[in-house]
Amino acid sequence: MQSGNPLLDHLFRRAGFGASAADLQAVAGLSYSAVVDYLVDFEKQPDDVDSKIGLAEYVSVTSRGQFSPSTNIDDARQRWLFRMIHTRRPLQEKMALFWHNHFGVGYSKVAGTLGNVVGTKMMANKAGDTPGPQGHYELLRQMGLNKFRDLLLAVSQDPAMLWFLDGRTNTSTRPQENFGREVMELFTWGLGHYVEADVYAAARVFTGWNLRSVAENGELAAAYQEFVYRSAEHDTTAKTFTFPINGGSNTIPARSAGAGLQDGYELLLSLANHPETARRLAGKLWNFFVSELEAADPAFIEAVTDVYLRSGTDMRAVLRYILNSRWFMDPGNFNARYSWPVEYVVRTIKEMGWNGFSVDSARVPLTNMGQTLFEPPNVAGWQLGAAWFGTGQMLARMNFAAALASNQKFNLARSFSAAERAQPAGVLDGMLKRMTPAPFAANETTELLGYLTAGEPWTGSDTQMNAKAPGLARLIAGSGEYQFM
């Protein structure tokens, strides 16, 4: 909903999924910089959102048996949507979504061999829910604003990533190049900074970084995969690159098999600390937080790079800087990013309402919009920006808006004050305070008023409000202006 402060609304759209009344109440009276601190230092807020699943005042979930988001991928998708809608830590979920696209891992390949239960655990297991390490998404949640070098190392040993990029088969006699290539091309500094010889050297660095299967008592729900370093499978010879490792020699020296893990640590640290990695991340953060309609300002790239390097790759420092920066706060960058399907769905639910609605109803529409959680199309993630908006995908958004508005029609109709419902202009004004599209042009506002006044004379009766309020919400959520953040 609108706060009355365009900058604050912009902050909650970009650093979260739009503001609910509870979100605005939590930051009432705070200065803008203090709200940024509230969002960035999210550990100060309780992470109790999972305990709300199933309670009547929150959006519903649909289970087919026991709701088990650590072992059933459809339940895991519902749980993540639930968290995005109701979390008191919106930036934590927003950064998990950002990293989900940056470190693309797809459930289907993981589960295709290991089965649905173990595959889901590798993607979404919450520590303590079932035996085994936390899932890929939980890792991104927990470390999303940590130092990037620590996140990169953790992802490199994450069972889902190792399975997805075939690291489990990386041995000294047959080095597997997939992870070594992607860690340079996609996860750190990008194309143009390495050659094929570097890919082969990186593959040898990670030999022995494998997985092992664990099965407790023969129970499927207790089975899992975990990272293991197999020293006997590590290539102990020296690895030479075309670039310096941590600013020193181009060669990682030969070392014993027992000390071979250090090879990977040295390469990952070198990549994470490199200015080109900082610049590439700065560019992606510009598109995610500032604008997709304008190319990144070189001054922004260099400023973010400086914060990243001086802070030792600390993403919390980077995000605090970005959200307080002149670029982020520039009104010209408000509504200058295309919403991802999941952002659109979550924001629409938060703004229209959820009483009697299940997030399970959003799963198929999300797929039709082009985004299935835990299923990026490849390791490079989704195509972003205007690529979200083919004819079929936009129709899926409009259909979802219509279905949700119909589901919420009585709640929407009752949400207006007597003064607002007395006149069509009051109803439109009240709906635009509830929802957060980019500003409409004068002719578009006229058309929305025309919708309200079409048919019988305006009275603001319950019958009229039950018919017109959900239709107005549907038109706004299906408009081009609402697709921007």
KASUL-V82846 format. One line per field, one symbol per residue. phi: phi as a letter, one per 20 degrees, with the letter a starting at -180 (. if undefined). psi: psi as a letter, one per 40 degrees, with the letter a starting at -180 (. if undefined). burial: b if it has 24 or more other ideal C-beta (glycine too) atoms within 12 Angstrom, else e. Layout:
phi=???
psi=???
burial=???
//
This chain:
phi=.fendgfffgfffeebcndegfffffdgnefgfffgfgffefffefddfffefnefedgecdddoffcfeccfffffffffgfffdfecgfffffffgfgefdfcdggfffgdenfffffgfecfegnfcgofffgffgfffdfdeffffffffffdfgfffffdmffdecfecgeegfgfffefdecenfndbcfffffffgfgefneccceccemmeffeeadcfbeeffeefeffcddecfelmdfedeffbfffdfgfgfgfffffffefgffgfffgfffgfeddadecfffgffgfffgffgffemmffffffffffeffffefgfdfldcfffgfffffffffeepcgnddfffeffgffffobdgmbffafenefdmfffdfgfffffffffgffffffdfffffeeeffffffcgffffffffffdcffgefgffffffffffefnfgfcmfgffffeefffffffffeffffeed
psi=iieehdddddddddeafihiddddddeheiidddddddddfeeeiigeddeeheideiiiihigahhgeeehdddddddddddddeiegdddddddddddddghhhdddddddeiddddddddehhhediiiiiidddddddedfahdddddddddehddddddffdeehiddghheddddddddddbeiieeiiddddddddddehegaiihhhheehdeeiiiiihhgdeehheiihhieiihfebiehhiiiiddedddddddddddddehdddddddddddddddcieeiihhdddddddddddddeffhddddddddeeidddehdeeiffihhiddddddddddddieheihedeeddddddeehhiefidaeeaihabeeefidddddddddddddddddedddddeeiidddediddddddddeddigiihiidddddddddddeibiihdeiddddddddddddddddeiddeei.
burial=bbbebebbbbbbbbbbbbbbebbbebbeeeebeebbbbbbebeeeeeebbebbeeeebbbbbeeeebbbbbbbbbbbbbbbbbbbbbbbbbbbbbbbbbbbbbbbbbbbbbeebbbbbbbbbbbbbeebbbbbbbbbbbbbbbbbbbbbbbbbbbbbbbbbbbbbbbbbbebeebbbbbbbbbbbbbbbbeeebeeebbbbbbbbbbbbbbeeeeeeeeebebbbbbbbbeebbbbeebebebebeeeeeebeeeeeeebbbbbbbbbbbbbbbbbbbbbbbbbbbbbbbbbeeebeeebbebbbebbbebebbbbbbbbbbbbbebbbeeebbbbbbbbbbbbbbbbbbbbbbeebbbbbbbebbebbbbbbbbbeebebbebeeebbeeebbebbbbbbbbbbbbbbebbbebbeeebbeebebbbbbbbbbbbbbebeeeebeebbebbeeeeebebeeebbbbbbbbbbbbbbbbebbbbb
//
